[in-house]
Amino acid sequence: MKQLQLLMGMPITVEILDSSVTEAAIECVFASFRAVDATFSTYKEDSEISKINRGELAEDEYSETMKTILAFSEQTRQETRGYFDIQHNGLIDPSGIVKGWAILQAACRLKEAGFSNFYIDAGGDIQVAGTKDGNPWRIGIRNPFNRKEVVKVLAITDRGIATSGTAIRGQHIYNPHHPDMPLQDIVSLTVIGPNVYEADRFATAAFAMGKRGIFFIEQLSGFEGYLIDASARATFTSGFERYVL
């Protein structure tokens, strides 16, 4: 069973292949994304993050979910030497970590419900579990210069994949160490990780590093990456090709 909904400003697709799947199970996934959006959307005036940015909530009034995300964000900032930073111009925007975390939470719910073979795709960031028809899930990396073209097809099982880039949203990622300098030397960086939360947060940080980001991914145990620069040249980590079909 497969369904798509537009939530959090992006298409979200859920496909569950287990025979016990029900529409209620898939709706539970979408409901979890709606709850995340209601808490973290910087575009909703009544979201918790908007209230925080307006100074309407004290720290002791933050929800447990908010405290968790802020703690994860600080952990990531430290692990990436400050290249991941949710504070900019006096405002907090944790969207660089929330999407991957939300996908992983939804995947955990499905596993807890007994499902073994599924994928969740939120705006191109994906968590896969099990197999499709007995084979690994096939995931394509799009050409950032021609979105209709797939440059690599990957075979992935029980892992997450996330891409940071400028092809769809333009220059929305910045280097916290030089926030006024646009990132123009790379256009796409895809990361394969143990889960989509880990892949997403490190893809964002690595993109902010520019061309050096792929070397950061190379040094991370259990991660692989594929970078496309502004000249359409690809650079990838030493173990990336084992996922390529």
C-alpha positions as a Python dict, from the first residue, in 0.01 Angstrom:
ca = {
    (1, 'M'): (0, 0, 0),
    (2, 'K'): (134, 338, -101),
    (3, 'Q'): (11, 690, -29),
    (4, 'L'): (137, 1045, -86),
    (5, 'Q'): (40, 1362, 100),
    (6, 'L'): (169, 1718, 93),
    (7, 'L'): (279, 1806, 445),
    (8, 'M'): (548, 2029, 596),
    (9, 'G'): (566, 2206, 261),
    (10, 'M'): (685, 1894, 75),
    (11, 'P'): (555, 1567, -71),
    (12, 'I'): (569, 1278, 172),
    (13, 'T'): (534, 923, 39),
    (14, 'V'): (479, 614, 252),
    (15, 'E'): (482, 262, 109),
    (16, 'I'): (433, -49, 323),
    (17, 'L'): (465, -390, 159),
    (18, 'D'): (372, -613, 454),
    (19, 'S'): (48, -802, 394),
    (20, 'S'): (-93, -682, 727),
    (21, 'V'): (-83, -316, 624),
    (22, 'T'): (-392, -102, 673),
    (23, 'E'): (-483, 252, 576),
    (24, 'A'): (-489, 335, 947),
    (25, 'A'): (-123, 239, 977),
    (26, 'I'): (-24, 474, 697),
    (27, 'E'): (-243, 751, 834),
    (28, 'C'): (-63, 717, 1166),
    (29, 'V'): (261, 808, 986),
    (30, 'F'): (109, 1116, 826),
    (31, 'A'): (-43, 1219, 1160),
    (32, 'S'): (303, 1212, 1316),
    (33, 'F'): (433, 1448, 1046),
    (34, 'R'): (141, 1685, 1103),
    (35, 'A'): (225, 1696, 1474),
    (36, 'V'): (590, 1774, 1397),
    (37, 'D'): (486, 2050, 1159),
    (38, 'A'): (256, 2203, 1420),
    (39, 'T'): (549, 2219, 1662),
    (40, 'F'): (843, 2318, 1443),
    (41, 'S'): (712, 2507, 1141),
    (42, 'T'): (863, 2855, 1127),
    (43, 'Y'): (582, 2947, 886),
    (44, 'K'): (300, 2880, 1134),
    (45, 'E'): (243, 3166, 1376),
    (46, 'D'): (99, 2934, 1641),
    (47, 'S'): (379, 2676, 1630),
    (48, 'E'): (595, 2630, 1935),
    (49, 'I'): (912, 2736, 1752),
    (50, 'S'): (744, 3059, 1636),
    (51, 'K'): (638, 3137, 1991),
    (52, 'I'): (994, 3075, 2110),
    (53, 'N'): (1135, 3305, 1844),
    (54, 'R'): (891, 3576, 1951),
    (55, 'G'): (1003, 3536, 2312),
    (56, 'E'): (663, 3411, 2428),
    (57, 'L'): (789, 3091, 2591),
    (58, 'A'): (1050, 3049, 2862),
    (59, 'E'): (1284, 2749, 2849),
    (60, 'D'): (1103, 2574, 3132),
    (61, 'E'): (787, 2592, 2920),
    (62, 'Y'): (934, 2409, 2620),
    (63, 'S'): (777, 2075, 2529),
    (64, 'E'): (984, 1760, 2574),
    (65, 'T'): (996, 1722, 2196),
    (66, 'M'): (1139, 2072, 2160),
    (67, 'K'): (1398, 2008, 2429),
    (68, 'T'): (1500, 1688, 2251),
    (69, 'I'): (1548, 1860, 1915),
    (70, 'L'): (1739, 2151, 2068),
    (71, 'A'): (1968, 1905, 2249),
    (72, 'F'): (2028, 1707, 1927),
    (73, 'S'): (2098, 2032, 1743),
    (74, 'E'): (2360, 2136, 1997),
    (75, 'Q'): (2518, 1790, 1983),
    (76, 'T'): (2537, 1817, 1604),
    (77, 'R'): (2685, 2168, 1622),
    (78, 'Q'): (2965, 2036, 1841),
    (79, 'E'): (3023, 1725, 1628),
    (80, 'T'): (3052, 1932, 1308),
    (81, 'R'): (3279, 2206, 1444),
    (82, 'G'): (2999, 2458, 1423),
    (83, 'Y'): (2904, 2395, 1059),
    (84, 'F'): (2558, 2292, 1174),
    (85, 'D'): (2395, 2575, 1366),
    (86, 'I'): (2020, 2632, 1403),
    (87, 'Q'): (2061, 2992, 1525),
    (88, 'H'): (2080, 3262, 1259),
    (89, 'N'): (2009, 3633, 1285),
    (90, 'G'): (1878, 3586, 1637),
    (91, 'L'): (1622, 3322, 1538),
    (92, 'I'): (1609, 2946, 1587),
    (93, 'D'): (1531, 2727, 1287),
    (94, 'P'): (1585, 2353, 1352),
    (95, 'S'): (1449, 2243, 1013),
    (96, 'G'): (1793, 2109, 918),
    (97, 'I'): (1752, 1834, 1175),
    (98, 'V'): (1376, 1805, 1224),
    (99, 'K'): (1291, 1640, 891),
    (100, 'G'): (1528, 1346, 930),
    (101, 'W'): (1427, 1305, 1294),
    (102, 'A'): (1056, 1308, 1198),
    (103, 'I'): (1108, 1045, 928),
    (104, 'L'): (1297, 821, 1170),
    (105, 'Q'): (1029, 859, 1438),
    (106, 'A'): (764, 757, 1185),
    (107, 'A'): (973, 457, 1080),
    (108, 'C'): (1013, 351, 1442),
    (109, 'R'): (636, 362, 1484),
    (110, 'L'): (591, 131, 1187),
    (111, 'K'): (848, -115, 1323),
    (112, 'E'): (681, -109, 1664),
    (113, 'A'): (354, -191, 1488),
    (114, 'G'): (518, -499, 1338),
    (115, 'F'): (594, -382, 983),
    (116, 'S'): (924, -493, 829),
    (117, 'N'): (924, -380, 465),
    (118, 'F'): (856, -15, 394),
    (119, 'Y'): (998, 318, 293),
    (120, 'I'): (922, 675, 394),
    (121, 'D'): (1026, 957, 161),
    (122, 'A'): (988, 1316, 282),
    (123, 'G'): (1109, 1568, 28),
    (124, 'G'): (1378, 1333, -102),
    (125, 'D'): (1512, 1221, 237),
    (126, 'I'): (1437, 852, 279),
    (127, 'Q'): (1431, 575, 537),
    (128, 'V'): (1400, 221, 407),
    (129, 'A'): (1334, -100, 597),
    (130, 'G'): (1356, -456, 475),
    (131, 'T'): (1322, -528, 104),
    (132, 'K'): (1097, -475, -195),
    (133, 'D'): (1003, -802, -363),
    (134, 'G'): (1300, -966, -194),
    (135, 'N'): (1553, -714, -322),
    (136, 'P'): (1704, -401, -167),
    (137, 'W'): (1514, -79, -224),
    (138, 'R'): (1628, 111, -533),
    (139, 'I'): (1691, 481, -466),
    (140, 'G'): (1789, 728, -736),
    (141, 'I'): (2015, 1033, -702),
    (142, 'R'): (1885, 1306, -932),
    (143, 'N'): (2101, 1527, -1148),
    (144, 'P'): (2077, 1872, -985),
    (145, 'F'): (2121, 2031, -1330),
    (146, 'N'): (1842, 1821, -1483),
    (147, 'R'): (1591, 1692, -1230),
    (148, 'K'): (1445, 1447, -1483),
    (149, 'E'): (1775, 1259, -1499),
    (150, 'V'): (1900, 1007, -1242),
    (151, 'V'): (2279, 997, -1219),
    (152, 'K'): (2310, 703, -979),
    (153, 'V'): (2078, 422, -868),
    (154, 'L'): (2150, 282, -523),
    (155, 'A'): (2049, -46, -360),
    (156, 'I'): (1977, 12, 9),
    (157, 'T'): (1833, -193, 294),
    (158, 'D'): (1764, -75, 651),
    (159, 'R'): (1943, 256, 608),
    (160, 'G'): (1870, 623, 553),
    (161, 'I'): (1965, 858, 271),
    (162, 'A'): (1948, 1236, 263),
    (163, 'T'): (2046, 1501, 10),
    (164, 'S'): (2130, 1864, 72),
    (165, 'G'): (2148, 2100, -223),
    (166, 'T'): (2034, 2409, -404),
    (167, 'A'): (1848, 2258, -702),
    (168, 'I'): (1499, 2292, -552),
    (169, 'R'): (1511, 2553, -276),
    (170, 'G'): (1802, 2762, -395),
    (171, 'Q'): (2056, 2903, -147),
    (172, 'H'): (1887, 2800, 179),
    (173, 'I'): (2195, 2648, 350),
    (174, 'Y'): (2469, 2873, 478),
    (175, 'N'): (2814, 2841, 631),
    (176, 'P'): (2771, 2955, 994),
    (177, 'H'): (3134, 3067, 1002),
    (178, 'H'): (3078, 3295, 700),
    (179, 'P'): (2699, 3344, 688),
    (180, 'D'): (2710, 3622, 427),
    (181, 'M'): (2904, 3418, 171),
    (182, 'P'): (2677, 3205, -55),
    (183, 'L'): (2774, 2841, -106),
    (184, 'Q'): (2844, 2832, -476),
    (185, 'D'): (3108, 2564, -523),
    (186, 'I'): (2876, 2264, -478),
    (187, 'V'): (2515, 2200, -574),
    (188, 'S'): (2431, 1859, -423),
    (189, 'L'): (2558, 1630, -149),
    (190, 'T'): (2393, 1294, -80),
    (191, 'V'): (2470, 1100, 237),
    (192, 'I'): (2392, 736, 317),
    (193, 'G'): (2385, 667, 690),
    (194, 'P'): (2269, 413, 947),
    (195, 'N'): (1936, 597, 951),
    (196, 'V'): (1785, 904, 788),
    (197, 'Y'): (1824, 1123, 1096),
    (198, 'E'): (2199, 1072, 1099),
    (199, 'A'): (2224, 1110, 721),
    (200, 'D'): (2016, 1429, 720),
    (201, 'R'): (2200, 1617, 992),
    (202, 'F'): (2544, 1537, 853),
    (203, 'A'): (2439, 1609, 494),
    (204, 'T'): (2334, 1960, 601),
    (205, 'A'): (2658, 2022, 788),
    (206, 'A'): (2877, 1877, 513),
    (207, 'F'): (2707, 2091, 248),
    (208, 'A'): (2782, 2399, 458),
    (209, 'M'): (3151, 2303, 440),
    (210, 'G'): (3152, 2328, 60),
    (211, 'K'): (3376, 2092, -135),
    (212, 'R'): (3551, 1990, 187),
    (213, 'G'): (3226, 1836, 308),
    (214, 'I'): (3281, 1508, 125),
    (215, 'F'): (3605, 1457, 320),
    (216, 'F'): (3412, 1513, 643),
    (217, 'I'): (3171, 1235, 541),
    (218, 'E'): (3466, 1012, 448),
    (219, 'Q'): (3589, 1035, 806),
    (220, 'L'): (3253, 932, 957),
    (221, 'S'): (3230, 563, 1037),
    (222, 'G'): (2924, 401, 877),
    (223, 'F'): (2855, 683, 630),
    (224, 'E'): (2909, 729, 257),
    (225, 'G'): (2860, 1037, 41),
    (226, 'Y'): (2825, 1159, -317),
    (227, 'L'): (2900, 1524, -399),
    (228, 'I'): (2828, 1710, -723),
    (229, 'D'): (3007, 2041, -760),
    (230, 'A'): (2913, 2352, -955),
    (231, 'S'): (3107, 2223, -1257),
    (232, 'A'): (2900, 1900, -1259),
    (233, 'R'): (3193, 1694, -1132),
    (234, 'A'): (3121, 1415, -886),
    (235, 'T'): (3331, 1317, -585),
    (236, 'F'): (3237, 1026, -363),
    (237, 'T'): (3361, 847, -54),
    (238, 'S'): (3568, 530, -69),
    (239, 'G'): (3283, 291, 13),
    (240, 'F'): (3006, 458, -184),
    (241, 'E'): (3023, 236, -491),
    (242, 'R'): (2919, -74, -299),
    (243, 'Y'): (2565, 71, -294),
    (244, 'V'): (2558, 150, -668),
    (245, 'L'): (2365, -80, -902),
}
